[in-house]
Amino acid sequence: MHSAIYYVLNLLTLAALVYALRSYSHSKVNFFWLALFIKLTAGIALGLVYTNYYSSGDTFSFFEEANRIADLARSNLTMYFDFLLFSDATGFDIQYSWKPNVLFTKIVSVIS
């Protein structure tokens, strides 16, 4: 049930972004729909390649790490905010705690 709600919310967000971007485009020769179709198709194809042919990768490891951080938020909100703001969560082992890509993982954890 929860996953269906997330799918609907994601589709509504995507539709709102497409509408906003479409209204922003003012060119006389409009390739918006073709470019959107190609971009979405390429994204889906890349996701399928990663899922079917690679055992791991940055995309999946960041997502798993973000879910671990989100689990920390569910169990100890104070430690979660300490980690988000200061990258300090005593007793919480995070794989990317001081690397530059930790910001991306933190943002994904908030969304998770």
C-alpha positions as CSV (number, residue, x, y, z in Angstrom):
1,M,0.0,0.0,0.0
2,H,2.8,2.4,0.9
3,S,4.7,1.7,-2.3
4,A,1.6,2.6,-4.4
5,I,1.3,5.9,-2.6
6,Y,5.0,6.6,-3.3
7,Y,4.5,5.7,-7.0
8,V,1.5,8.1,-7.3
9,L,3.4,10.9,-5.5
10,N,6.5,10.4,-7.8
11,L,4.3,10.5,-10.9
12,L,2.5,13.6,-9.7
13,T,5.8,15.3,-8.9
14,L,7.2,14.3,-12.3
15,A,4.0,15.6,-14.1
16,A,4.3,18.9,-12.2
17,L,8.0,19.3,-13.2
18,V,7.2,18.5,-16.8
19,Y,4.4,21.0,-16.8
20,A,6.7,23.7,-15.3
21,L,9.5,22.9,-17.7
22,R,7.1,22.8,-20.7
23,S,5.7,26.2,-19.9
24,Y,9.2,27.6,-19.5
25,S,10.2,26.5,-23.0
26,H,9.6,29.4,-25.5
27,S,11.4,28.2,-28.6
28,K,9.6,28.2,-32.0
29,V,11.0,24.8,-32.9
30,N,9.9,22.7,-30.0
31,F,11.7,19.4,-29.3
32,F,10.5,19.3,-25.7
33,W,8.4,16.1,-25.9
34,L,11.0,14.3,-28.0
35,A,13.8,15.2,-25.7
36,L,11.8,14.3,-22.6
37,F,11.0,10.9,-24.2
38,I,14.6,10.2,-25.1
39,K,15.8,11.3,-21.6
40,L,13.3,9.1,-19.8
41,T,14.0,6.1,-22.1
42,A,17.7,6.5,-21.5
43,G,17.2,6.7,-17.7
44,I,15.1,3.6,-17.7
45,A,17.6,1.7,-20.0
46,L,20.5,2.7,-17.7
47,G,18.5,1.5,-14.7
48,L,17.8,-1.8,-16.4
49,V,21.5,-2.2,-17.3
50,Y,22.6,-1.6,-13.7
51,T,20.0,-3.9,-12.4
52,N,20.6,-6.8,-14.7
53,Y,24.3,-6.6,-15.6
54,Y,26.2,-5.0,-12.7
55,S,26.2,-6.5,-9.2
56,S,26.9,-3.1,-7.5
57,G,27.5,0.5,-8.3
58,D,27.4,4.0,-6.9
59,T,23.7,4.3,-7.5
60,F,22.8,1.3,-5.5
61,S,25.4,1.8,-2.8
62,F,24.3,5.4,-2.2
63,F,20.7,4.3,-2.0
64,E,21.4,1.6,0.5
65,E,23.5,4.0,2.6
66,A,20.8,6.6,2.5
67,N,18.3,4.0,3.7
68,R,20.6,3.1,6.6
69,I,20.8,6.8,7.5
70,A,17.0,7.1,7.2
71,D,16.6,4.1,9.5
72,L,18.8,6.1,12.0
73,A,16.2,8.9,11.7
74,R,13.5,6.5,12.6
75,S,15.3,5.1,15.6
76,N,17.2,8.2,17.0
77,L,16.2,11.5,15.6
78,T,18.8,13.5,17.6
79,M,21.7,11.4,16.3
80,Y,20.3,11.7,12.8
81,F,20.3,15.5,12.9
82,D,23.8,15.4,14.4
83,F,24.9,13.3,11.4
84,L,23.1,15.6,8.9
85,L,24.5,18.8,10.3
86,F,28.0,17.8,11.5
87,S,28.6,14.3,10.0
88,D,28.9,13.1,13.6
89,A,26.9,10.2,14.7
90,T,28.7,8.5,17.5
91,G,28.2,4.7,17.3
92,F,26.8,4.8,13.8
93,D,29.0,3.3,11.2
94,I,28.6,5.1,7.9
95,Q,30.6,4.1,4.9
96,Y,30.9,7.6,3.3
97,S,31.1,9.7,6.4
98,W,33.8,12.2,5.3
99,K,33.8,11.8,1.5
100,P,32.5,14.6,-0.8
101,N,29.6,12.4,-2.0
102,V,28.1,12.2,1.5
103,L,26.0,15.3,0.8
104,F,24.2,13.4,-1.9
105,T,23.6,10.5,0.5
106,K,22.3,12.9,3.2
107,I,19.8,14.4,0.7
108,V,18.6,11.0,-0.4
109,S,18.2,10.0,3.3
110,V,15.9,13.0,3.9
111,I,13.8,11.9,1.0
112,S,13.8,8.3,2.1
